[in-house]
Amino acid sequence: MKRKMLIGLGMSLAAVLLSRTADADVNTPGNGASATGTTNVTYTVPSTYTVVIPSALAITAADTYVGDTNNVFIKTSSQVGATETVKVTMPTPQTFKAVNGTSEIPLTISHQANGVGTATEVSSLASEVTLLSKTGTEIGAEDSTGETATVGVAALSATVKAKATTAQIATASFAGLHTGTIQFAVTKGT
């Protein structure tokens, strides 16, 4: 009998322990009062963002800038936290030139940050240039009307253009295609 009683007591204790760990919310109003339990349900939306940067700028005439207005942009379909920031920069050091073997042509780059103000012309960068810095709130507030694959919404855009002057082209020692690069960095932070 003692043995059966101990087994029964052990099973009762196990049932109580198991049932306690399964409780989401414990309601013990007593005296006939009622209460409601709650279960919090959460889902975290991951950050997703698209930054468009032109893959090529082909200079076809001396002294003429090439590149669309608002050609560096954050797509309005991007989703980041309200206070998180998507930032597009041109890091340093950079000297802009197009080369063909040992032949070099210096280039002039024009950049206009955040779609406002006047454009700045440079042939090299001594310090990092921030082209865009937008929060999730700013990105979410923009309507996608007018956004295309090459030109973005003005408030989420910057402009980068390139040219070679007649004097710069005259420094080339070889004929033929000269190529160069502009470096960009894209980061997301808080």
Backbone bond lengths (Angstrom), bond angles and torsions (degrees), N, CA, C in turn:
res aa  C-N    CA-C-N  psi(-1)  N-CA   C-N-CA  omega(-1)  CA-C   N-CA-C  phi
1 M - - - 1.433 - - 1.526 111.36 -
2 K 1.352 115.46 -44.57 1.470 118.83 178.00 1.522 110.39 -59.84
3 R 1.314 114.13 -39.02 1.455 119.11 -177.94 1.527 110.09 -63.77
4 K 1.344 117.28 -45.52 1.460 121.43 178.82 1.512 110.83 -63.39
5 M 1.329 115.72 -37.89 1.456 120.41 179.59 1.530 110.88 -66.09
6 L 1.335 117.08 -41.74 1.470 120.97 178.24 1.524 111.44 -65.39
7 I 1.326 116.23 -40.95 1.471 119.96 178.52 1.523 109.17 -64.53
8 G 1.340 117.43 -44.62 1.461 121.45 179.00 1.517 112.02 -62.37
9 L 1.340 117.15 -41.89 1.461 122.11 178.17 1.520 110.98 -64.52
10 G 1.331 116.37 -41.54 1.470 121.34 178.23 1.513 111.45 -63.24
11 M 1.343 117.24 -41.39 1.465 120.74 179.55 1.530 110.60 -68.17
12 S 1.328 116.98 -38.38 1.469 120.80 178.18 1.524 110.79 -63.68
13 L 1.336 116.75 -43.45 1.460 121.72 178.47 1.524 110.78 -63.13
14 A 1.332 117.26 -41.97 1.465 121.40 178.58 1.522 110.44 -63.30
15 A 1.348 117.26 -41.21 1.462 120.70 179.26 1.518 111.10 -63.65
16 V 1.337 117.18 -40.31 1.463 121.15 178.37 1.519 110.22 -64.93
17 L 1.327 117.61 -45.20 1.471 120.79 179.83 1.516 111.42 -62.90
18 L 1.323 116.60 -42.84 1.464 119.95 179.96 1.523 111.37 -66.83
19 S 1.315 118.17 -40.27 1.452 119.98 -178.74 1.522 111.68 -69.80
20 R 1.304 119.51 -30.03 1.466 122.46 -179.71 1.526 111.24 -68.69
21 T 1.315 118.02 -37.61 1.465 119.41 -178.37 1.523 111.64 -73.01
22 A 1.331 118.33 -17.99 1.457 121.31 -178.36 1.521 112.47 -89.28
23 D 1.329 119.05 -9.76 1.458 121.21 -178.15 1.526 110.86 -69.06
24 A 1.352 116.73 127.97 1.458 120.76 174.89 1.519 109.80 -83.37
25 D 1.313 115.92 -41.54 1.454 121.61 179.57 1.521 106.49 -150.10
26 V 1.293 118.56 131.90 1.456 122.52 -176.49 1.513 108.78 -100.98
27 N 1.330 115.47 124.08 1.456 121.37 179.41 1.520 108.80 -115.57
28 T 1.283 116.00 120.28 1.462 120.81 177.21 1.523 108.97 -131.79
29 P 1.357 116.91 69.50 1.457 118.66 -176.35 1.534 113.19 -69.03
30 G 1.330 118.63 -33.71 1.467 121.31 -179.96 1.514 112.52 65.73
31 N 1.312 117.56 168.83 1.470 125.37 177.04 1.528 113.41 48.76
32 G 1.327 117.94 31.76 1.462 120.64 176.61 1.511 114.81 76.20
33 A 1.336 118.49 0.42 1.468 120.37 178.00 1.526 108.83 -72.86
34 S 1.308 116.23 156.66 1.465 118.96 178.89 1.522 109.97 -114.47
35 A 1.301 115.02 155.27 1.462 121.25 177.11 1.519 108.40 -145.95
36 T 1.313 116.71 157.08 1.463 119.72 178.27 1.511 108.85 -112.13
37 G 1.313 115.57 143.67 1.460 120.79 176.10 1.510 109.48 -94.04
38 T 1.292 117.00 157.84 1.458 120.80 178.63 1.514 109.88 -130.50
39 T 1.311 115.62 147.61 1.454 122.70 173.58 1.515 106.81 -128.05
40 N 1.308 117.76 120.81 1.462 121.24 178.05 1.522 109.58 -80.76
41 V 1.303 116.24 130.88 1.458 122.74 177.57 1.511 107.01 -114.48
42 T 1.336 118.11 127.50 1.466 121.20 -178.74 1.511 110.67 -126.91
43 Y 1.307 115.44 152.14 1.463 123.00 171.93 1.511 107.49 -146.13
44 T 1.294 117.85 130.88 1.455 121.89 179.23 1.524 109.08 -101.35
45 V 1.323 116.22 121.35 1.463 121.22 176.65 1.521 107.62 -80.83
46 P 1.330 117.92 121.62 1.466 119.00 -179.39 1.529 111.29 -71.39
47 S 1.330 116.30 152.44 1.462 120.78 176.48 1.523 109.62 -69.72
48 T 1.312 115.45 133.68 1.462 121.42 173.18 1.517 106.88 -139.85
49 Y 1.301 116.62 128.97 1.454 118.90 179.37 1.516 109.77 -148.67
50 T 1.317 114.77 152.00 1.460 121.46 178.98 1.513 108.47 -127.02
51 V 1.319 115.97 125.34 1.455 122.24 174.64 1.525 106.77 -113.16
52 V 1.324 116.00 127.21 1.463 121.50 -179.42 1.525 108.71 -101.73
53 I 1.335 115.49 126.52 1.469 122.93 178.10 1.517 106.08 -128.37
54 P 1.326 119.60 133.79 1.471 119.48 -178.62 1.522 111.38 -60.44
55 S 1.336 115.70 138.42 1.465 119.99 -178.91 1.526 112.28 -81.54
56 A 1.333 117.05 -22.11 1.469 120.00 -179.26 1.526 110.20 -155.76
57 L 1.310 115.60 146.30 1.461 123.19 171.08 1.524 106.06 -128.01
58 A 1.325 117.25 107.13 1.469 121.69 -175.85 1.525 109.86 -96.05
59 I 1.331 116.24 111.35 1.475 121.75 178.45 1.529 107.33 -80.29
60 T 1.326 115.75 121.26 1.471 119.54 -177.50 1.521 112.82 -114.24
61 A 1.332 117.44 -11.81 1.461 120.28 179.69 1.529 108.88 -144.12
62 A 1.324 116.29 141.59 1.466 120.83 178.84 1.523 110.42 -63.97
63 D 1.327 115.26 149.30 1.463 123.35 174.02 1.535 114.23 64.50
64 T 1.330 118.46 16.95 1.457 121.85 -178.12 1.525 109.69 -125.50
65 Y 1.330 115.59 124.45 1.465 119.51 177.36 1.520 110.47 -70.46
66 V 1.328 115.97 142.69 1.458 121.63 171.19 1.523 108.17 -118.73
67 G 1.330 115.02 146.48 1.461 121.34 -179.61 1.504 110.37 130.64
68 D 1.320 115.83 138.57 1.461 121.39 179.91 1.521 111.27 -76.16
69 T 1.325 115.73 155.10 1.460 121.27 169.72 1.525 107.68 -69.57
70 N 1.333 117.70 142.22 1.474 122.93 179.79 1.534 112.30 59.17
71 N 1.340 117.13 37.96 1.465 120.16 -175.56 1.529 114.52 -87.43
72 V 1.322 118.62 -6.88 1.464 123.01 171.49 1.521 105.29 -114.11
73 F 1.342 117.05 114.57 1.459 117.28 -173.99 1.519 113.14 -151.92
74 I 1.320 113.68 159.93 1.458 122.72 174.81 1.522 106.23 -98.10
75 K 1.323 117.56 125.94 1.462 120.02 179.93 1.531 110.14 -65.99
76 T 1.321 115.84 141.57 1.462 120.66 -178.82 1.519 112.41 -68.53
77 S 1.325 118.18 -16.19 1.467 121.32 177.70 1.527 111.49 -78.87
78 S 1.319 118.26 -3.08 1.465 122.43 179.89 1.521 110.43 -67.22
79 Q 1.333 115.98 146.32 1.462 121.07 177.32 1.520 109.19 -131.35
80 V 1.310 116.05 118.25 1.467 121.65 172.74 1.524 106.76 -135.77
81 G 1.310 116.61 164.55 1.458 120.77 179.65 1.517 111.59 -55.02
82 A 1.323 116.34 150.68 1.469 121.41 -175.94 1.518 112.54 -51.95
83 T 1.336 118.14 -40.16 1.462 120.84 -177.16 1.530 112.88 -101.51
84 E 1.343 117.38 -1.90 1.465 119.41 175.52 1.525 109.00 -74.25
85 T 1.312 116.31 155.91 1.457 121.06 -176.31 1.526 110.64 -126.08
86 V 1.327 115.67 133.75 1.465 121.60 170.11 1.525 105.46 -99.10
87 K 1.325 115.34 126.42 1.464 120.48 -174.08 1.528 109.28 -126.20
88 V 1.330 116.08 133.53 1.463 122.59 176.66 1.523 107.46 -118.57
89 T 1.330 116.40 124.28 1.461 120.99 -178.59 1.524 110.77 -129.49
90 M 1.319 114.25 162.92 1.467 121.41 165.82 1.526 105.18 -108.59
91 P 1.346 116.83 107.51 1.466 119.82 -175.94 1.532 111.97 -74.86
92 T 1.321 115.59 169.04 1.466 121.60 179.05 1.517 109.14 -116.75
93 P 1.293 117.85 164.68 1.469 126.64 -7.22 1.526 110.42 -81.55
94 Q 1.314 115.50 147.94 1.465 121.54 174.42 1.521 109.10 -141.30
95 T 1.306 115.89 131.36 1.452 122.70 169.93 1.513 105.55 -119.09
96 F 1.313 116.99 124.67 1.452 121.05 -172.84 1.530 109.94 -89.33
97 K 1.317 114.54 120.79 1.461 120.44 178.71 1.519 108.94 -158.44
98 A 1.327 115.38 155.30 1.456 122.55 174.11 1.526 107.10 -112.34
99 V 1.321 116.37 136.25 1.471 119.91 -175.69 1.520 111.07 -127.08
100 N 1.321 113.03 154.43 1.461 123.46 172.24 1.515 105.00 -141.48
101 G 1.338 116.67 93.86 1.462 120.00 -173.17 1.515 109.59 67.22
102 T 1.333 116.73 -120.07 1.466 120.44 178.85 1.540 112.09 -95.20
103 S 1.318 116.66 -2.72 1.461 121.24 178.44 1.526 109.41 -82.56
104 E 1.346 116.22 131.45 1.461 121.03 -177.83 1.526 111.31 -128.47
105 I 1.331 114.66 143.06 1.463 121.84 172.33 1.525 106.69 -124.08
106 P 1.336 118.74 116.55 1.463 119.47 174.24 1.531 109.47 -63.94
107 L 1.321 116.61 145.78 1.464 121.20 178.84 1.516 110.02 -118.87
108 T 1.319 115.74 154.93 1.454 121.91 173.55 1.518 107.54 -111.95
109 I 1.321 115.77 128.83 1.459 121.94 179.75 1.528 108.12 -110.15
110 S 1.312 114.92 135.61 1.464 121.66 175.55 1.521 107.46 -112.01
111 H 1.344 116.33 129.67 1.464 119.08 177.31 1.517 110.11 -134.32
112 Q 1.305 113.58 143.74 1.467 121.26 179.41 1.523 106.42 -132.39
113 A 1.310 116.41 111.65 1.461 122.17 -174.48 1.521 112.44 -78.86
114 N 1.333 115.01 143.85 1.460 123.15 173.69 1.524 114.55 50.57
115 G 1.307 117.06 26.67 1.450 120.86 175.17 1.512 116.02 64.12
116 V 1.338 118.01 17.14 1.467 120.43 -178.76 1.521 110.09 -134.07
117 G 1.316 115.67 164.76 1.468 120.64 176.50 1.519 112.31 77.30
118 T 1.303 114.73 -170.48 1.458 120.39 -179.93 1.523 109.89 -95.78
119 A 1.311 115.32 154.48 1.456 121.11 179.82 1.528 110.37 -73.75
120 T 1.311 115.68 148.18 1.465 122.38 177.46 1.516 108.62 -110.55
121 E 1.338 117.13 132.39 1.468 121.97 178.01 1.518 109.39 -101.60
122 V 1.335 116.37 132.32 1.466 121.14 179.05 1.524 110.01 -142.92
123 S 1.342 114.77 154.19 1.463 119.86 172.52 1.526 110.37 -110.25
124 S 1.336 115.61 -11.60 1.466 121.28 175.37 1.530 108.15 -157.18
125 L 1.323 115.09 165.24 1.464 120.10 178.59 1.520 109.41 -121.10
126 A 1.331 115.92 124.24 1.467 121.39 175.99 1.524 110.81 -94.98
127 S 1.335 116.49 -21.50 1.468 120.54 177.45 1.523 108.45 -139.66
128 E 1.315 115.42 154.85 1.458 121.97 -178.29 1.526 111.08 -58.78
129 V 1.317 116.08 140.67 1.460 122.30 177.61 1.524 108.35 -112.29
130 T 1.326 116.74 123.79 1.461 121.26 175.04 1.518 107.84 -88.87
131 L 1.329 115.88 116.54 1.456 120.99 178.46 1.524 111.53 -87.18
132 L 1.327 116.40 -41.28 1.464 122.03 -179.18 1.512 109.26 -141.78
133 S 1.299 116.05 142.61 1.463 122.32 172.69 1.523 106.36 -150.22
134 K 1.342 116.65 101.75 1.465 121.51 -173.88 1.523 110.45 -129.03
135 T 1.333 115.38 138.93 1.461 121.26 177.51 1.525 109.74 -85.33
136 G 1.318 115.64 165.66 1.456 120.39 175.84 1.514 112.02 -59.00
137 T 1.324 117.44 -36.25 1.463 121.51 177.52 1.523 110.44 -62.86
138 E 1.344 116.98 -43.82 1.470 120.43 179.44 1.525 111.49 -66.66
139 I 1.322 116.35 -39.76 1.470 119.88 179.30 1.528 109.64 -65.48
140 G 1.333 117.13 -45.63 1.457 121.71 -178.39 1.517 113.65 -65.94
141 A 1.313 117.66 -24.01 1.469 120.89 -177.38 1.525 113.01 -78.86
142 E 1.318 117.80 -13.98 1.467 120.48 -175.96 1.521 111.75 -88.13
143 D 1.298 115.73 140.43 1.456 122.11 176.46 1.516 108.40 -87.46
144 S 1.321 117.94 142.90 1.463 120.73 -175.82 1.523 113.78 -80.88
145 T 1.302 118.65 0.47 1.461 120.77 179.48 1.525 110.10 -57.89
146 G 1.310 116.56 127.54 1.459 121.13 177.60 1.518 114.22 91.57
147 E 1.310 118.78 -8.67 1.464 119.92 179.03 1.524 109.39 -77.55
148 T 1.315 116.79 130.97 1.467 121.51 178.20 1.524 108.32 -125.20
149 A 1.310 115.51 -174.46 1.463 119.46 -179.83 1.521 112.45 -70.35
150 T 1.326 118.45 -21.31 1.463 120.27 -176.44 1.519 114.53 -116.91
151 V 1.325 117.77 -16.26 1.465 120.42 -177.46 1.518 108.94 -133.29
152 G 1.319 117.12 129.86 1.455 120.96 -176.48 1.510 113.92 -101.86
153 V 1.321 114.84 178.92 1.461 122.77 174.37 1.529 107.27 -65.65
154 A 1.317 117.51 132.54 1.467 121.92 -173.10 1.521 113.67 -52.09
155 A 1.334 118.18 -41.99 1.461 121.00 -176.19 1.528 113.12 -68.82
156 L 1.334 117.97 -17.45 1.465 121.75 -179.85 1.526 111.64 -113.83
157 S 1.331 116.68 22.83 1.460 120.59 -171.97 1.510 113.70 -127.93
158 A 1.311 114.07 160.14 1.462 123.32 169.51 1.521 106.23 -134.89
159 T 1.310 116.38 166.81 1.456 120.77 -179.85 1.521 109.71 -124.22
160 V 1.326 115.51 131.36 1.468 121.53 175.27 1.524 107.39 -129.27
161 K 1.336 115.90 125.26 1.460 121.60 179.31 1.525 109.11 -130.33
162 A 1.323 116.97 162.77 1.469 121.68 179.55 1.527 109.96 -136.99
163 K 1.345 114.49 149.50 1.467 118.95 173.80 1.518 109.10 -150.65
164 A 1.314 115.01 162.01 1.461 122.68 171.80 1.531 106.01 -126.61
165 T 1.303 115.64 126.05 1.472 119.67 179.78 1.528 109.47 -79.81
166 T 1.303 114.80 165.77 1.465 120.05 177.40 1.528 110.20 -57.83
167 A 1.331 116.96 -42.28 1.468 121.25 179.06 1.527 111.32 -65.19
168 Q 1.331 117.39 -39.24 1.461 120.22 178.75 1.532 111.40 -66.40
169 I 1.319 116.59 -42.10 1.469 120.88 179.80 1.529 110.39 -63.98
170 A 1.337 117.08 -33.70 1.472 121.26 -179.47 1.529 112.35 -64.88
171 T 1.333 118.56 -16.80 1.470 120.43 179.47 1.523 112.95 -80.19
172 A 1.331 118.37 -9.36 1.467 121.59 179.55 1.523 109.85 -66.31
173 S 1.320 116.57 137.97 1.464 119.89 178.24 1.525 112.23 -99.57
174 F 1.333 117.78 -10.27 1.477 122.09 177.68 1.517 109.95 -129.75
175 A 1.324 114.99 150.96 1.461 120.78 169.76 1.536 107.33 -81.37
176 G 1.307 117.04 165.11 1.461 121.17 176.27 1.514 112.52 112.22
177 L 1.308 114.03 179.36 1.452 121.30 -175.87 1.522 111.42 -70.51
178 H 1.313 116.55 124.92 1.463 124.10 174.05 1.534 107.17 -110.37
179 T 1.310 117.28 134.06 1.464 120.44 -178.91 1.520 110.83 -127.94
180 G 1.314 115.11 149.69 1.456 122.14 177.64 1.519 109.73 -146.11
181 T 1.320 116.36 -179.45 1.465 120.09 -178.46 1.530 111.03 -136.37
182 I 1.314 113.83 155.86 1.462 122.78 168.37 1.527 105.10 -120.23
183 Q 1.311 117.00 125.61 1.462 120.43 -178.77 1.524 110.73 -93.83
184 F 1.335 114.81 141.07 1.457 122.25 177.26 1.529 108.68 -128.41
185 A 1.310 117.33 155.09 1.462 122.24 173.17 1.522 107.84 -130.57
186 V 1.335 116.17 137.09 1.463 122.28 179.01 1.523 107.50 -120.96
187 T 1.335 116.84 125.63 1.462 121.29 179.58 1.523 110.58 -134.74
188 K 1.329 115.07 154.49 1.467 121.32 173.32 1.519 107.06 -121.68
189 G 1.313 116.61 128.79 1.463 120.40 -179.05 1.515 110.31 -140.52
190 T 1.337 113.88 -178.69 1.462 118.74 -179.86 1.514 110.65 -108.09
